[in-house]
């Protein structure tokens, strides 16, 4: 059996937690920050767990993570 290729773009954006869940950073933090409130920008800094609906597809593109 050939090895499965990892999607490198996804590998750079997701990390696995100790319990096996996928951790990701939040979007919308790169530009047009003037109209966003300080509270909103502060909350965007924190990472979050990937939603269960996307995990199956993410495991497919990240077979060795």
Predicted model as a PDB file, atoms N, CA, C, CB and O in Angstrom, pLDDT in the B-factor column:
MODEL        1                                                                  
ATOM      1  N   UNK A   1       0.831  -1.196   0.000  1.00 88.00           N  
ATOM      2  CA  UNK A   1       0.000   0.000   0.000  1.00 88.00           C  
ATOM      3  C   UNK A   1       0.872   1.254   0.000  1.00 88.00           C  
ATOM      4  CB  UNK A   1      -0.944   0.001   1.215  1.00 88.00           C  
ATOM      5  O   UNK A   1       1.800   1.366   0.800  1.00 88.00           O  
ATOM      6  N   UNK A   2       0.576   2.192  -0.892  1.00 93.00           N  
ATOM      7  CA  UNK A   2       1.336   3.450  -0.875  1.00 93.00           C  
ATOM      8  C   UNK A   2       0.935   4.312   0.317  1.00 93.00           C  
ATOM      9  CB  UNK A   2       1.119   4.232  -2.186  1.00 93.00           C  
ATOM     10  O   UNK A   2      -0.158   4.178   0.868  1.00 93.00           O  
ATOM     11  N   UNK A   3       1.836   5.183   0.692  1.00 92.00           N  
ATOM     12  CA  UNK A   3       1.541   6.105   1.791  1.00 92.00           C  
ATOM     13  C   UNK A   3       0.579   7.187   1.298  1.00 92.00           C  
ATOM     14  CB  UNK A   3       2.852   6.745   2.351  1.00 92.00           C  
ATOM     15  O   UNK A   3       0.554   7.519   0.113  1.00 92.00           O  
ATOM     16  N   UNK A   4      -0.205   7.724   2.218  1.00 92.00           N  
ATOM     17  CA  UNK A   4      -1.139   8.801   1.895  1.00 92.00           C  
ATOM     18  C   UNK A   4      -0.423  10.129   2.089  1.00 92.00           C  
ATOM     19  CB  UNK A   4      -2.428   8.723   2.777  1.00 92.00           C  
ATOM     20  O   UNK A   4       0.271  10.331   3.085  1.00 92.00           O  
ATOM     21  N   UNK A   5      -0.595  11.031   1.134  1.00 94.00           N  
ATOM     22  CA  UNK A   5       0.032  12.338   1.258  1.00 94.00           C  
ATOM     23  C   UNK A   5      -0.761  13.222   2.226  1.00 94.00           C  
ATOM     24  CB  UNK A   5       0.144  13.014  -0.123  1.00 94.00           C  
ATOM     25  O   UNK A   5      -1.992  13.241   2.212  1.00 94.00           O  
ATOM     26  N   UNK A   6      -0.028  13.942   3.055  1.00 95.00           N  
ATOM     27  CA  UNK A   6      -0.633  14.917   3.960  1.00 95.00           C  
ATOM     28  C   UNK A   6      -0.821  16.232   3.221  1.00 95.00           C  
ATOM     29  CB  UNK A   6       0.239  15.120   5.230  1.00 95.00           C  
ATOM     30  O   UNK A   6       0.056  16.658   2.470  1.00 95.00           O  
ATOM     31  N   UNK A   7      -1.949  16.865   3.430  1.00 95.00           N  
ATOM     32  CA  UNK A   7      -2.181  18.200   2.882  1.00 95.00           C  
ATOM     33  C   UNK A   7      -1.357  19.176   3.712  1.00 95.00           C  
ATOM     34  CB  UNK A   7      -3.715  18.582   2.896  1.00 95.00           C  
ATOM     35  O   UNK A   7      -1.674  19.423   4.875  1.00 95.00           O  
ATOM     36  N   UNK A   8      -0.294  19.734   3.119  1.00 95.00           N  
ATOM     37  CA  UNK A   8       0.663  20.563   3.865  1.00 95.00           C  
ATOM     38  C   UNK A   8       0.043  21.876   4.354  1.00 95.00           C  
ATOM     39  CB  UNK A   8       1.878  20.866   2.993  1.00 95.00           C  
ATOM     40  O   UNK A   8       0.409  22.379   5.415  1.00 95.00           O  
ATOM     41  N   UNK A   9      -0.893  22.426   3.582  1.00 95.00           N  
ATOM     42  CA  UNK A   9      -1.553  23.664   4.006  1.00 95.00           C  
ATOM     43  C   UNK A   9      -2.334  23.423   5.295  1.00 95.00           C  
ATOM     44  CB  UNK A   9      -2.496  24.195   2.894  1.00 95.00           C  
ATOM     45  O   UNK A   9      -2.313  24.253   6.204  1.00 95.00           O  
ATOM     46  N   UNK A  10      -3.018  22.289   5.370  1.00 95.00           N  
ATOM     47  CA  UNK A  10      -3.790  21.952   6.569  1.00 95.00           C  
ATOM     48  C   UNK A  10      -2.869  21.607   7.734  1.00 95.00           C  
ATOM     49  CB  UNK A  10      -4.739  20.780   6.283  1.00 95.00           C  
ATOM     50  O   UNK A  10      -3.166  21.943   8.881  1.00 95.00           O  
ATOM     51  N   UNK A  11      -1.765  20.944   7.451  1.00 95.00           N  
ATOM     52  CA  UNK A  11      -0.830  20.531   8.502  1.00 95.00           C  
ATOM     53  C   UNK A  11      -0.234  21.736   9.222  1.00 95.00           C  
ATOM     54  CB  UNK A  11       0.289  19.673   7.911  1.00 95.00           C  
ATOM     55  O   UNK A  11       0.084  21.659  10.409  1.00 95.00           O  
ATOM     56  N   UNK A  12      -0.082  22.837   8.513  1.00 95.00           N  
ATOM     57  CA  UNK A  12       0.476  24.047   9.115  1.00 95.00           C  
ATOM     58  C   UNK A  12      -0.555  24.787   9.968  1.00 95.00           C  
ATOM     59  CB  UNK A  12       1.009  24.974   8.027  1.00 95.00           C  
ATOM     60  O   UNK A  12      -0.190  25.605  10.813  1.00 95.00           O  
ATOM     61  N   UNK A  13      -1.841  24.504   9.751  1.00 95.00           N  
ATOM     62  CA  UNK A  13      -2.896  25.245  10.429  1.00 95.00           C  
ATOM     63  C   UNK A  13      -3.535  24.513  11.596  1.00 95.00           C  
ATOM     64  CB  UNK A  13      -3.942  25.596   9.458  1.00 95.00           C  
ATOM     65  O   UNK A  13      -4.204  25.136  12.420  1.00 95.00           O  
ATOM     66  N   UNK A  14      -3.344  23.212  11.679  1.00 95.00           N  
ATOM     67  CA  UNK A  14      -3.987  22.418  12.720  1.00 95.00           C  
ATOM     68  C   UNK A  14      -2.957  21.673  13.555  1.00 95.00           C  
ATOM     69  CB  UNK A  14      -4.973  21.432  12.104  1.00 95.00           C  
ATOM     70  O   UNK A  14      -1.935  21.214  13.046  1.00 95.00           O  
ATOM     71  N   UNK A  15      -3.249  21.561  14.863  1.00 95.00           N  
ATOM     72  CA  UNK A  15      -2.415  20.779  15.777  1.00 95.00           C  
ATOM     73  C   UNK A  15      -3.334  19.816  16.510  1.00 95.00           C  
ATOM     74  CB  UNK A  15      -1.624  21.701  16.787  1.00 95.00           C  
ATOM     75  O   UNK A  15      -4.525  20.083  16.666  1.00 95.00           O  
ATOM     76  N   UNK A  16      -2.782  18.704  16.955  1.00 95.00           N  
ATOM     77  CA  UNK A  16      -3.563  17.741  17.707  1.00 95.00           C  
ATOM     78  C   UNK A  16      -3.368  17.981  19.196  1.00 95.00           C  
ATOM     79  CB  UNK A  16      -3.171  16.301  17.328  1.00 95.00           C  
ATOM     80  O   UNK A  16      -2.244  18.203  19.646  1.00 95.00           O  
ATOM     81  N   UNK A  17      -4.452  17.939  19.964  1.00 94.00           N  
ATOM     82  CA  UNK A  17      -4.368  18.112  21.410  1.00 94.00           C  
ATOM     83  C   UNK A  17      -4.045  16.766  22.063  1.00 94.00           C  
ATOM     84  CB  UNK A  17      -5.695  18.697  21.976  1.00 94.00           C  
ATOM     85  O   UNK A  17      -3.990  15.738  21.387  1.00 94.00           O  
ATOM     86  N   UNK A  18      -3.836  16.781  23.351  1.00 95.00           N  
ATOM     87  CA  UNK A  18      -3.522  15.551  24.086  1.00 95.00           C  
ATOM     88  C   UNK A  18      -4.636  14.524  24.032  1.00 95.00           C  
ATOM     89  CB  UNK A  18      -3.220  15.874  25.519  1.00 95.00           C  
ATOM     90  O   UNK A  18      -4.379  13.321  24.082  1.00 95.00           O  
ATOM     91  N   UNK A  19      -5.879  14.992  23.930  1.00 95.00           N  
ATOM     92  CA  UNK A  19      -7.024  14.075  23.888  1.00 95.00           C  
ATOM     93  C   UNK A  19      -7.376  13.658  22.460  1.00 95.00           C  
ATOM     94  CB  UNK A  19      -8.238  14.724  24.546  1.00 95.00           C  
ATOM     95  O   UNK A  19      -8.335  12.916  22.252  1.00 95.00           O  
ATOM     96  N   UNK A  20      -6.598  14.136  21.466  1.00 93.00           N  
ATOM     97  CA  UNK A  20      -6.815  13.730  20.082  1.00 93.00           C  
ATOM     98  C   UNK A  20      -7.712  14.643  19.275  1.00 93.00           C  
ATOM     99  CB  UNK A  20      -7.382  12.385  20.060  1.00 93.00           C  
ATOM    100  O   UNK A  20      -8.009  14.352  18.116  1.00 93.00           O  
ATOM    101  N   UNK A  21      -8.149  15.747  19.868  1.00 94.00           N  
ATOM    102  CA  UNK A  21      -8.975  16.701  19.123  1.00 94.00           C  
ATOM    103  C   UNK A  21      -8.075  17.615  18.294  1.00 94.00           C  
ATOM    104  CB  UNK A  21      -9.867  17.540  20.089  1.00 94.00           C  
ATOM    105  O   UNK A  21      -6.875  17.716  18.549  1.00 94.00           O  
ATOM    106  N   UNK A  22      -8.669  18.282  17.293  1.00 95.00           N  
ATOM    107  CA  UNK A  22      -7.915  19.186  16.435  1.00 95.00           C  
ATOM    108  C   UNK A  22      -8.080  20.620  16.904  1.00 95.00           C  
ATOM    109  CB  UNK A  22      -8.361  19.047  14.976  1.00 95.00           C  
ATOM    110  O   UNK A  22      -9.197  21.094  17.112  1.00 95.00           O  
ATOM    111  N   UNK A  23      -6.953  21.306  17.069  1.00 96.00           N  
ATOM    112  CA  UNK A  23      -6.942  22.687  17.525  1.00 96.00           C  
ATOM    113  C   UNK A  23      -6.660  23.580  16.324  1.00 96.00           C  
ATOM    114  CB  UNK A  23      -5.883  22.906  18.654  1.00 96.00           C  
ATOM    115  O   UNK A  23      -5.842  23.240  15.470  1.00 96.00           O  
ATOM    116  N   UNK A  24      -7.337  24.720  16.260  1.00 95.00           N  
ATOM    117  CA  UNK A  24      -7.145  25.658  15.152  1.00 95.00           C  
ATOM    118  C   UNK A  24      -7.168  27.084  15.669  1.00 95.00           C  
ATOM    119  CB  UNK A  24      -8.227  25.463  14.071  1.00 95.00           C  
ATOM    120  O   UNK A  24      -7.664  27.354  16.763  1.00 95.00           O  
ATOM    121  N   UNK A  25      -6.628  27.987  14.876  1.00 96.00           N  
ATOM    122  CA  UNK A  25      -6.710  29.409  15.192  1.00 96.00           C  
ATOM    123  C   UNK A  25      -7.938  29.997  14.501  1.00 96.00           C  
ATOM    124  CB  UNK A  25      -5.411  30.159  14.756  1.00 96.00           C  
ATOM    125  O   UNK A  25      -8.406  29.473  13.490  1.00 96.00           O  
ATOM    126  N   UNK A  26      -8.449  31.082  15.057  1.00 96.00           N  
ATOM    127  CA  UNK A  26      -9.633  31.715  14.501  1.00 96.00           C  
ATOM    128  C   UNK A  26      -9.271  32.597  13.306  1.00 96.00           C  
ATOM    129  CB  UNK A  26     -10.345  32.540  15.573  1.00 96.00           C  
ATOM    130  O   UNK A  26      -8.154  33.103  13.205  1.00 96.00           O  
ATOM    131  N   UNK A  27     -10.229  32.767  12.412  1.00 95.00           N  
ATOM    132  CA  UNK A  27     -10.052  33.590  11.213  1.00 95.00           C  
ATOM    133  C   UNK A  27     -10.412  35.041  11.502  1.00 95.00           C  
ATOM    134  CB  UNK A  27     -10.910  33.051  10.054  1.00 95.00           C  
ATOM    135  O   UNK A  27     -10.844  35.375  12.605  1.00 95.00           O  
ATOM    136  N   UNK A  28     -10.230  35.907  10.496  1.00 95.00           N  
ATOM    137  CA  UNK A  28     -10.614  37.333  10.535  1.00 95.00           C  
ATOM    138  C   UNK A  28      -9.754  38.165  11.481  1.00 95.00           C  
ATOM    139  CB  UNK A  28     -12.065  37.462  10.947  1.00 95.00           C  
ATOM    140  O   UNK A  28     -10.260  39.102  12.099  1.00 95.00           O  
ATOM    141  N   UNK A  29      -8.474  37.848  11.609  1.00 94.00           N  
ATOM    142  CA  UNK A  29      -7.604  38.605  12.504  1.00 94.00           C  
ATOM    143  C   UNK A  29      -6.443  39.251  11.740  1.00 94.00           C  
ATOM    144  CB  UNK A  29      -7.062  37.694  13.610  1.00 94.00           C  
ATOM    145  O   UNK A  29      -5.536  39.797  12.367  1.00 94.00           O  
ATOM    146  N   UNK A  30      -6.449  39.204  10.408  1.00 93.00           N  
ATOM    147  CA  UNK A  30      -5.271  39.662   9.671  1.00 93.00           C  
ATOM    148  C   UNK A  30      -5.340  41.109   9.184  1.00 93.00           C  
ATOM    149  CB  UNK A  30      -5.055  38.776   8.504  1.00 93.00           C  
ATOM    150  O   UNK A  30      -4.315  41.791   9.184  1.00 93.00           O  
ATOM    151  N   UNK A  31      -6.494  41.595   8.775  1.00 95.00           N  
ATOM    152  CA  UNK A  31      -6.573  42.977   8.290  1.00 95.00           C  
ATOM    153  C   UNK A  31      -7.966  43.537   8.515  1.00 95.00           C  
ATOM    154  CB  UNK A  31      -6.204  43.054   6.798  1.00 95.00           C  
ATOM    155  O   UNK A  31      -8.872  42.824   8.947  1.00 95.00           O  
ATOM    156  N   UNK A  32      -8.131  44.829   8.215  1.00 95.00           N  
ATOM    157  CA  UNK A  32      -9.358  45.591   8.502  1.00 95.00           C  
ATOM    158  C   UNK A  32      -9.701  45.462   9.987  1.00 95.00           C  
ATOM    159  CB  UNK A  32     -10.551  45.089   7.617  1.00 95.00           C  
ATOM    160  O   UNK A  32     -10.805  45.060  10.356  1.00 95.00           O  
ATOM    161  N   UNK A  33      -8.729  45.813  10.821  1.00 96.00           N  
ATOM    162  CA  UNK A  33      -8.903  45.658  12.258  1.00 96.00           C  
ATOM    163  C   UNK A  33      -9.474  46.905  12.922  1.00 96.00           C  
ATOM    164  CB  UNK A  33      -7.589  45.305  12.893  1.00 96.00           C  
ATOM    165  O   UNK A  33      -9.866  46.857  14.088  1.00 96.00           O  
ATOM    166  N   UNK A  34      -9.524  48.020  12.199  1.00 96.00           N  
ATOM    167  CA  UNK A  34      -9.954  49.279  12.813  1.00 96.00           C  
ATOM    168  C   UNK A  34     -11.425  49.254  13.222  1.00 96.00           C  
ATOM    169  CB  UNK A  34      -9.711  50.432  11.856  1.00 96.00           C  
ATOM    170  O   UNK A  34     -11.793  49.821  14.250  1.00 96.00           O  
ATOM    171  N   UNK A  35     -12.264  48.602  12.425  1.00 96.00           N  
ATOM    172  CA  UNK A  35     -13.696  48.572  12.742  1.00 96.00           C  
ATOM    173  C   UNK A  35     -14.061  47.484  13.744  1.00 96.00           C  
ATOM    174  CB  UNK A  35     -14.495  48.375  11.481  1.00 96.00           C  
ATOM    175  O   UNK A  35     -15.196  47.448  14.220  1.00 96.00           O  
ATOM    176  N   UNK A  36     -13.130  46.602  14.071  1.00 96.00           N  
ATOM    177  CA  UNK A  36     -13.401  45.543  15.038  1.00 96.00           C  
ATOM    178  C   UNK A  36     -13.082  46.037  16.445  1.00 96.00           C  
ATOM    179  CB  UNK A  36     -12.581  44.272  14.708  1.00 96.00           C  
ATOM    180  O   UNK A  36     -12.098  46.745  16.658  1.00 96.00           O  
ATOM    181  N   UNK A  37     -13.916  45.658  17.388  1.00 97.00           N  
ATOM    182  CA  UNK A  37     -13.726  46.111  18.765  1.00 97.00           C  
ATOM    183  C   UNK A  37     -12.533  45.393  19.399  1.00 97.00           C  
ATOM    184  CB  UNK A  37     -15.006  45.869  19.598  1.00 97.00           C  
ATOM    185  O   UNK A  37     -12.116  44.327  18.945  1.00 97.00           O  
ATOM    186  N   UNK A  38     -11.999  45.998  20.453  1.00 97.00           N  
ATOM    187  CA  UNK A  38     -10.860  45.403  21.170  1.00 97.00           C  
ATOM    188  C   UNK A  38     -11.230  44.037  21.731  1.00 97.00           C  
ATOM    189  CB  UNK A  38     -10.388  46.330  22.309  1.00 97.00           C  
ATOM    190  O   UNK A  38     -10.425  43.106  21.710  1.00 97.00           O  
ATOM    191  N   UNK A  39     -12.448  43.928  22.230  1.00 97.00           N  
ATOM    192  CA  UNK A  39     -12.917  42.654  22.796  1.00 97.00           C  
ATOM    193  C   UNK A  39     -12.941  41.568  21.723  1.00 97.00           C  
ATOM    194  CB  UNK A  39     -14.325  42.818  23.419  1.00 97.00           C  
ATOM    195  O   UNK A  39     -12.525  40.435  21.965  1.00 97.00           O  
ATOM    196  N   UNK A  40     -13.430  41.923  20.546  1.00 96.00           N  
ATOM    197  CA  UNK A  40     -13.513  40.962  19.443  1.00 96.00           C  
ATOM    198  C   UNK A  40     -12.122  40.517  19.002  1.00 96.00           C  
ATOM    199  CB  UNK A  40     -14.273  41.573  18.254  1.00 96.00           C  
ATOM    200  O   UNK A  40     -11.892  39.329  18.772  1.00 96.00           O  
ATOM    201  N   UNK A  41     -11.195  41.467  18.884  1.00 96.00           N  
ATOM    202  CA  UNK A  41      -9.820  41.146  18.472  1.00 96.00           C  
ATOM    203  C   UNK A  41      -9.122  40.294  19.524  1.00 96.00           C  
ATOM    204  CB  UNK A  41      -9.014  42.435  18.222  1.00 96.00           C  
ATOM    205  O   UNK A  41      -8.366  39.380  19.193  1.00 96.00           O  
ATOM    206  N   UNK A  42      -9.376  40.592  20.779  1.00 97.00           N  
ATOM    207  CA  UNK A  42      -8.786  39.821  21.882  1.00 97.00           C  
ATOM    208  C   UNK A  42      -9.279  38.377  21.854  1.00 97.00           C  
ATOM    209  CB  UNK A  42      -9.125  40.470  23.240  1.00 97.00           C  
ATOM    210  O   UNK A  42      -8.496  37.453  22.071  1.00 97.00           O  
ATOM    211  N   UNK A  43     -10.566  38.177  21.589  1.00 97.00           N  
ATOM    212  CA  UNK A  43     -11.129  36.830  21.524  1.00 97.00           C  
ATOM    213  C   UNK A  43     -10.657  36.062  20.296  1.00 97.00           C  
ATOM    214  CB  UNK A  43     -12.640  36.900  21.529  1.00 97.00           C  
ATOM    215  O   UNK A  43     -10.597  34.833  20.322  1.00 97.00           O  
ATOM    216  N   UNK A  44     -10.320  36.771  19.217  1.00 96.00           N  
ATOM    217  CA  UNK A  44      -9.817  36.111  18.010  1.00 96.00           C  
ATOM    218  C   UNK A  44      -8.413  35.558  18.197  1.00 96.00           C  
ATOM    219  CB  UNK A  44      -9.831  37.077  16.845  1.00 96.00           C  
ATOM    220  O   UNK A  44      -7.991  34.684  17.440  1.00 96.00           O  
ATOM    221  N   UNK A  45      -7.677  36.056  19.196  1.00 96.00           N  
ATOM    222  CA  UNK A  45      -6.321  35.568  19.464  1.00 96.00           C  
ATOM    223  C   UNK A  45      -6.312  34.138  19.984  1.00 96.00           C  
ATOM    224  CB  UNK A  45      -5.630  36.474  20.462  1.00 96.00           C  
ATOM    225  O   UNK A  45      -5.368  33.384  19.748  1.00 96.00           O  
ATOM    226  N   UNK A  46      -7.375  33.775  20.695  1.00 96.00           N  
ATOM    227  CA  UNK A  46      -7.405  32.452  21.327  1.00 96.00           C  
ATOM    228  C   UNK A  46      -7.693  31.367  20.303  1.00 96.00           C  
ATOM    229  CB  UNK A  46      -8.455  32.412  22.444  1.00 96.00           C  
ATOM    230  O   UNK A  46      -8.472  31.565  19.371  1.00 96.00           O  
ATOM    231  N   UNK A  47      -7.055  30.221  20.488  1.00 96.00           N  
ATOM    232  CA  UNK A  47      -7.328  29.089  19.602  1.00 96.00           C  
ATOM    233  C   UNK A  47      -8.589  28.377  20.075  1.00 96.00           C  
ATOM    234  CB  UNK A  47      -6.123  28.105  19.561  1.00 96.00           C  
ATOM    235  O   UNK A  47      -9.056  28.598  21.192  1.00 96.00           O  
ATOM    236  N   UNK A  48      -9.132  27.525  19.220  1.00 96.00           N  
ATOM    237  CA  UNK A  48     -10.363  26.819  19.541  1.00 96.00           C  
ATOM    238  C   UNK A  48     -10.294  25.404  18.964  1.00 96.00           C  
ATOM    239  CB  UNK A  48     -11.602  27.584  18.990  1.00 96.00           C  
ATOM    240  O   UNK A  48      -9.400  25.091  18.179  1.00 96.00           O  
ATOM    241  N   UNK A  49     -11.230  24.567  19.355  1.00 96.00           N  
ATOM    242  CA  UNK A  49     -11.294  23.185  18.878  1.00 96.00           C  
ATOM    243  C   UNK A  49     -12.095  23.161  17.574  1.00 96.00           C  
ATOM    244  CB  UNK A  49     -11.942  22.240  19.957  1.00 96.00           C  
ATOM    245  O   UNK A  49     -13.109  23.848  17.452  1.00 96.00           O  
ATOM    246  N   UNK A  50     -11.640  22.373  16.608  1.00 94.00           N  
ATOM    247  CA  UNK A  50     -12.339  22.232  15.331  1.00 94.00           C  
ATOM    248  C   UNK A  50     -13.705  21.585  15.553  1.00 94.00           C  
ATOM    249  CB  UNK A  50     -11.498  21.394  14.334  1.00 94.00           C  
ATOM    250  O   UNK A  50     -13.834  20.642  16.333  1.00 94.00           O  
ATOM    251  N   UNK A  51     -14.714  22.096  14.865  1.00 93.00           N  
ATOM    252  CA  UNK A  51     -16.077  21.592  15.015  1.00 93.00           C  
ATOM    253  C   UNK A  51     -16.174  20.126  14.584  1.00 93.00           C  
ATOM    254  CB  UNK A  51     -17.054  22.451  14.196  1.00 93.00           C  
ATOM    255  O   UNK A  51     -15.494  19.695  13.653  1.00 93.00           O  
ATOM    256  N   UNK A  52     -17.020  19.375  15.268  1.00 94.00           N  
ATOM    257  CA  UNK A  52     -17.179  17.936  15.008  1.00 94.00           C  
ATOM    258  C   UNK A  52     -17.599  17.643  13.566  1.00 94.00           C  
ATOM    259  CB  UNK A  52     -18.206  17.348  15.965  1.00 94.00           C  
ATOM    260  O   UNK A  52     -17.248  16.594  13.025  1.00 94.00           O  
ATOM    261  N   UNK A  53     -18.351  18.564  12.935  1.00 95.00           N  
ATOM    262  CA  UNK A  53     -18.823  18.328  11.567  1.00 95.00           C  
ATOM    263  C   UNK A  53     -17.676  18.317  10.564  1.00 95.00           C  
ATOM    264  CB  UNK A  53     -19.841  19.390  11.171  1.00 95.00           C  
ATOM    265  O   UNK A  53     -17.804  17.733   9.487  1.00 95.00           O  
ATOM    266  N   UNK A  54     -16.552  18.959  10.904  1.00 93.00           N  
ATOM    267  CA  UNK A  54     -15.416  19.028   9.985  1.00 93.00           C  
ATOM    268  C   UNK A  54     -14.316  18.021  10.295  1.00 93.00           C  
ATOM    269  CB  UNK A  54     -14.838  20.407  10.006  1.00 93.00           C  
ATOM    270  O   UNK A  54     -13.415  17.824   9.480  1.00 93.00           O  
ATOM    271  N   UNK A  55     -14.377  17.384  11.454  1.00 93.00           N  
ATOM    272  CA  UNK A  55     -13.273  16.533  11.901  1.00 93.00           C  
ATOM    273  C   UNK A  55     -13.033  15.358  10.955  1.00 93.00           C  
ATOM    274  CB  UNK A  55     -13.552  16.014  13.303  1.00 93.00           C  
ATOM    275  O   UNK A  55     -11.882  15.010  10.688  1.00 93.00           O  
ATOM    276  N   UNK A  56     -14.096  14.745  10.446  1.00 93.00           N  
ATOM    277  CA  UNK A  56     -13.948  13.587   9.560  1.00 93.00           C  
ATOM    278  C   UNK A  56     -13.139  13.940   8.309  1.00 93.00           C  
ATOM    279  CB  UNK A  56     -15.327  13.048   9.157  1.00 93.00           C  
ATOM    280  O   UNK A  56     -12.257  13.184   7.901  1.00 93.00           O  
ATOM    281  N   UNK A  57     -13.442  15.084   7.709  1.00 93.00           N  
ATOM    282  CA  UNK A  57     -12.710  15.535   6.523  1.00 93.00           C  
ATOM    283  C   UNK A  57     -11.272  15.921   6.866  1.00 93.00           C  
ATOM    284  CB  UNK A  57     -13.427  16.724   5.878  1.00 93.00           C  
ATOM    285  O   UNK A  57     -10.357  15.674   6.080  1.00 93.00           O  
ATOM    286  N   UNK A  58     -11.075  16.520   8.029  1.00 94.00           N  
ATOM    287  CA  UNK A  58      -9.737  16.934   8.427  1.00 94.00           C  
ATOM    288  C   UNK A  58      -8.838  15.728   8.675  1.00 94.00           C  
ATOM    289  CB  UNK A  58      -9.803  17.804   9.676  1.00 94.00           C  
ATOM    290  O   UNK A  58      -7.652  15.766   8.345  1.00 94.00           O  
ATOM    291  N   UNK A  59      -9.383  14.662   9.249  1.00 91.00           N  
ATOM    292  CA  UNK A  59      -8.595  13.442   9.486  1.00 91.00           C  
ATOM    293  C   UNK A  59      -8.163  12.822   8.156  1.00 91.00           C  
ATOM    294  CB  UNK A  59      -9.412  12.414  10.318  1.00 91.00           C  
ATOM    295  O   UNK A  59      -7.123  12.167   8.076  1.00 91.00           O  
ATOM    296  N   UNK A  60      -8.974  13.036   7.113  1.00 93.00           N  
ATOM    297  CA  UNK A  60      -8.649  12.510   5.789  1.00 93.00           C  
ATOM    298  C   UNK A  60      -7.447  13.228   5.173  1.00 93.00           C  
ATOM    299  CB  UNK A  60      -9.857  12.634   4.865  1.00 93.00           C  
ATOM    300  O   UNK A  60      -6.593  12.589   4.558  1.00 93.00           O  
ATOM    301  N   UNK A  61      -7.377  14.545   5.335  1.00 94.00           N  
ATOM    302  CA  UNK A  61      -6.281  15.314   4.758  1.00 94.00           C  
ATOM    303  C   UNK A  61      -5.051  15.345   5.668  1.00 94.00           C  
ATOM    304  CB  UNK A  61      -6.743  16.729   4.469  1.00 94.00           C  
ATOM    305  O   UNK A  61      -3.963  15.733   5.241  1.00 94.00           O  
ATOM    306  N   UNK A  62      -5.234  14.931   6.929  1.00 94.00           N  
ATOM    307  CA  UNK A  62      -4.121  14.871   7.895  1.00 94.00           C  
ATOM    308  C   UNK A  62      -4.013  13.450   8.471  1.00 94.00           C  
ATOM    309  CB  UNK A  62      -4.326  15.918   9.050  1.00 94.00           C  
ATOM    310  O   UNK A  62      -4.273  13.238   9.655  1.00 94.00           O  
ATOM    311  N   UNK A  63      -3.634  12.488   7.636  1.00 93.00           N  
ATOM    312  CA  UNK A  63      -3.667  11.088   8.106  1.00 93.00           C  
ATOM    313  C   UNK A  63      -2.644  10.777   9.196  1.00 93.00           C  
ATOM    314  CB  UNK A  63      -3.434  10.159   6.942  1.00 93.00           C  
ATOM    315  O   UNK A  63      -2.864   9.851   9.976  1.00 93.00           O  
ATOM    316  N   UNK A  64      -1.542  11.508   9.282  1.00 92.00           N  
ATOM    317  CA  UNK A  64      -0.484  11.166  10.246  1.00 92.00           C  
ATOM    318  C   UNK A  64      -0.366  12.163  11.381  1.00 92.00           C  
ATOM    319  CB  UNK A  64       0.840  11.066   9.542  1.00 92.00           C  
ATOM    320  O   UNK A  64       0.589  12.110  12.155  1.00 92.00           O  
ATOM    321  N   UNK A  65      -1.320  13.069  11.490  1.00 86.00           N  
ATOM    322  CA  UNK A  65      -1.268  14.066  12.555  1.00 86.00           C  
ATOM    323  C   UNK A  65      -1.808  13.487  13.845  1.00 86.00           C  
ATOM    324  CB  UNK A  65      -2.055  15.319  12.168  1.00 86.00           C  
ATOM    325  O   UNK A  65      -1.846  14.177  14.863  1.00 86.00           O  
TER     326      UNK A  65                                                      
ENDMDL                                                                          
END                                                                             
